[in-house]
Amino acid sequence: MKKYDKKVQEDKALLLDVIGQIVKEKRKALNKGILLLSYEYDIPSSSIAQLEKGKRDVQISTLWKLVNALGMTFPEFIDEVNTRLPEGFRLTEE
């Protein structure tokens, strides 16, 4: 694997981990389990579980629905993600 490819994969893993942490924290703050959230908002429980573990890169529409289910707007969620990522974080090289 080229150095560039490895860096992109590492950065993607970091992004997915941050997203998963936020989703898990917000879900727990609502005192909801994965199965209940899944049932209430018609989101596959496996998607939520994998996302929380940083193992799933979900579709934007699924993430949008999940973020709204957690009581956030999508811009609020993105702002939260940005605050947790290193300054200047990018998934591409300039």
C-alpha positions as CSV (number, residue, x, y, z in Angstrom):
1,M,0.0,0.0,0.0
2,K,1.3,3.4,-0.9
3,K,2.1,5.9,1.8
4,Y,-0.7,8.2,0.6
5,D,-3.3,5.3,0.6
6,K,-2.3,4.3,4.1
7,K,-2.7,7.9,5.3
8,V,-6.1,8.3,3.7
9,Q,-7.3,5.0,5.3
10,E,-6.0,6.1,8.7
11,D,-7.7,9.5,8.4
12,K,-11.0,7.8,7.3
13,A,-10.7,5.5,10.3
14,L,-10.3,8.5,12.6
15,L,-13.3,10.2,11.1
16,L,-15.5,7.1,11.5
17,D,-14.3,6.7,15.1
18,V,-15.2,10.3,15.9
19,I,-18.6,10.0,14.3
20,G,-19.3,6.7,16.2
21,Q,-18.3,8.2,19.5
22,I,-20.6,11.1,19.1
23,V,-23.5,8.9,18.0
24,K,-23.0,6.6,21.0
25,E,-22.7,9.5,23.5
26,K,-25.8,11.2,22.2
27,R,-27.8,7.9,22.2
28,K,-26.8,7.1,25.7
29,A,-27.6,10.7,26.8
30,L,-31.2,10.0,25.6
31,N,-31.1,6.8,27.6
32,K,-31.9,4.7,24.6
33,G,-30.5,1.3,23.5
34,I,-29.6,0.6,20.0
35,L,-32.6,-1.7,19.4
36,L,-35.1,1.0,20.7
37,L,-33.5,3.7,18.5
38,S,-33.5,1.4,15.6
39,Y,-37.2,0.5,16.0
40,E,-38.4,4.1,16.6
41,Y,-36.6,5.6,13.6
42,D,-36.5,2.6,11.2
43,I,-32.7,2.5,11.1
44,P,-31.1,-1.0,11.0
45,S,-29.7,-1.8,14.4
46,S,-26.7,-3.3,12.8
47,S,-26.0,0.0,11.1
48,I,-26.1,1.9,14.4
49,A,-23.9,-0.7,16.1
50,Q,-21.3,-0.8,13.4
51,L,-21.4,3.0,13.1
52,E,-20.8,3.4,16.9
53,K,-17.8,1.1,16.6
54,G,-16.3,3.2,13.8
55,K,-16.7,0.2,11.4
56,R,-19.3,1.4,9.1
57,D,-19.4,4.3,6.6
58,V,-23.1,4.8,6.3
59,Q,-25.0,6.7,3.6
60,I,-25.5,10.4,4.2
61,S,-29.3,9.9,4.3
62,T,-29.0,7.3,7.1
63,L,-26.6,9.5,9.1
64,W,-28.9,12.5,8.6
65,K,-31.9,10.5,10.0
66,L,-29.9,9.2,12.9
67,V,-28.6,12.6,13.8
68,N,-32.1,14.0,13.8
69,A,-33.3,11.0,15.9
70,L,-30.6,12.0,18.4
71,G,-32.1,15.5,18.7
72,M,-29.5,17.3,16.6
73,T,-29.5,19.1,13.3
74,F,-27.0,17.9,10.7
75,P,-25.0,21.2,10.9
76,E,-24.8,20.8,14.7
77,F,-23.5,17.3,14.3
78,I,-20.9,18.3,11.7
79,D,-19.8,21.1,14.0
80,E,-19.4,18.5,16.8
81,V,-17.4,16.3,14.5
82,N,-15.1,19.2,13.5
83,T,-14.4,20.1,17.1
84,R,-13.1,16.6,17.8
85,L,-10.9,16.2,14.7
86,P,-7.4,17.5,14.6
87,E,-7.0,21.0,13.2
88,G,-6.7,21.0,9.4
89,F,-8.1,17.5,9.1
90,R,-8.7,16.4,5.5
91,L,-9.4,13.2,3.7
92,T,-7.4,14.3,0.7
93,E,-3.9,15.6,0.0
94,E,-3.4,19.0,-1.5
